[in-house]
Amino acid sequence: MNRALLRSKPIVKTPPSDHVPQEIFFCPEESLFYSQCLERMVLNTCEDCNSIVEFGAGDGSPVINSLLKSQFSGLIQGYELNSKSCEVAQFRIERYKLSDRYVVHNACFFQRDWQSKGNYLISNPPYLPAINNDLYMPALHGGTDGSSITKQLLGIGCQSAMLMISTYSDPVGTIEYAIAQGYQVQDFMTSPMSFGRYSSEPKVRQRIAELRRHGKAFYSSNIYILAGVLFKKSRKLKADLSTELIKILTAL
Ligand SMILES: C[S@@+](CC[C@H](N)C(=O)[O-])C[C@H]1O[C@@H](n2cnc3c(N)ncnc32)[C@H](O)[C@@H]1O
């Protein structure tokens, strides 16, 4: 199949069925936005990213969708704990003939030594706040305030990181942590998200309400905001947008 045909054929995420087991992360609204952030802020603009690492590839569709719409010619190495998600990702990578540009490893991202590898990190990380990971999908647990994994990723020391940040998972603490690690905010995109199946779980909603009382969660009865944030360690940035980003993420 030639590339023109591939480009005109968007990947449609099918709902969980006999062929797509339930425990695969399934939130088309969120995955689509992650894909759009990758396309606009990473794959179509980066000059320093021949090699990208991804935490939590899921079923691979966000990266695949964005690769099909970009001229990116480097390699993205995804890591995904869930073996069924990996199988689906592998199937899609082969179907779209992207094996030379996207590889998904069925492994824990944190088991690799990232000290000397991975200069460019991308992720839509787990960010559900809850007292423990006894959740519908435990792999989506982001610690008691939802920001633990995001902070761990910011602590690895990559030069660039494009991470999805939710307004109910201590966004200010997360951005301040990034700044303390030497990052600046180069770019961001935001989108309203409705509370879906995972974030509507009573344990999660209760924790989110507690976080709001402590000034660590921002949302309305209808929506929260999800931001794709491009963090850079480079000192050559024209402007650091962290102040503007915090204002927008705390407005609800
Ligand atoms: C919010 S989902 C995002 C999936 C996909 N990137 C998307 O946006 O559709 C987070 C993913 O991270 C995976 N995950 C959680 N902990 C992980 C770890 N330590 N190593 C690799 N993947 C992990 C989960 O299994 C889940 O698929």
The ligand as an SDF file (V2000), in Angstrom:
LIG
                    3D

 27 29  0  0  0  0  0  0  0  0999 V2000
   -3.2380    6.6640   29.8290 C   0  0  0  0  0  0  0  0  0  0  0  0
   -2.7420    5.1720   29.0440 S   0  0  0  0  0  0  0  0  0  0  0  0
   -2.1700    5.8240   27.4870 C   0  0  0  0  0  0  0  0  0  0  0  0
   -2.1330    4.8230   26.3640 C   0  0  0  0  0  0  0  0  0  0  0  0
   -1.8630    5.4480   24.9700 C   0  0  0  0  0  0  0  0  0  0  0  0
   -0.5940    6.1390   24.9600 N   0  0  0  0  0  0  0  0  0  0  0  0
   -2.9830    6.3720   24.5870 C   0  0  0  0  0  0  0  0  0  0  0  0
   -2.8630    7.5860   24.8180 O   0  0  0  0  0  0  0  0  0  0  0  0
   -3.9810    5.8870   24.0400 O   0  0  0  0  0  0  0  0  0  0  0  0
   -1.2370    4.8050   29.9030 C   0  0  0  0  0  0  0  0  0  0  0  0
   -0.5930    3.4930   29.5000 C   0  0  0  0  0  0  0  0  0  0  0  0
    0.6230    3.3310   30.2640 O   0  0  0  0  0  0  0  0  0  0  0  0
    0.8080    1.9340   30.4970 C   0  0  0  0  0  0  0  0  0  0  0  0
    1.7640    1.7870   31.6080 N   0  0  0  0  0  0  0  0  0  0  0  0
    1.5380    1.9940   32.9330 C   0  0  0  0  0  0  0  0  0  0  0  0
    2.6660    1.7980   33.6410 N   0  0  0  0  0  0  0  0  0  0  0  0
    3.6430    1.4600   32.7470 C   0  0  0  0  0  0  0  0  0  0  0  0
    5.0310    1.1500   32.8650 C   0  0  0  0  0  0  0  0  0  0  0  0
    5.6620    1.1630   34.0700 N   0  0  0  0  0  0  0  0  0  0  0  0
    5.7370    0.8570   31.7410 N   0  0  0  0  0  0  0  0  0  0  0  0
    5.1310    0.8680   30.5200 C   0  0  0  0  0  0  0  0  0  0  0  0
    3.8020    1.1510   30.3510 N   0  0  0  0  0  0  0  0  0  0  0  0
    3.0730    1.4590   31.4480 C   0  0  0  0  0  0  0  0  0  0  0  0
   -0.6000    1.4430   30.7870 C   0  0  0  0  0  0  0  0  0  0  0  0
   -0.7090    0.0470   30.6310 O   0  0  0  0  0  0  0  0  0  0  0  0
   -1.4220    2.2420   29.7720 C   0  0  0  0  0  0  0  0  0  0  0  0
   -1.5690    1.5270   28.5620 O   0  0  0  0  0  0  0  0  0  0  0  0
  1  2  1  0
  2  3  1  0
  2 10  1  0
  3  4  1  0
  4  5  1  0
  5  6  1  0
  5  7  1  0
  7  8  2  0
  7  9  1  0
 10 11  1  0
 11 12  1  0
 11 26  1  0
 12 13  1  0
 13 14  1  0
 13 24  1  0
 14 15  1  0
 14 23  1  0
 15 16  2  0
 16 17  1  0
 17 18  1  0
 17 23  2  0
 18 19  1  0
 18 20  2  0
 20 21  1  0
 21 22  2  0
 22 23  1  0
 24 25  1  0
 24 26  1  0
 26 27  1  0
M  CHG  2   2   1   9  -1
M  END
$$$$
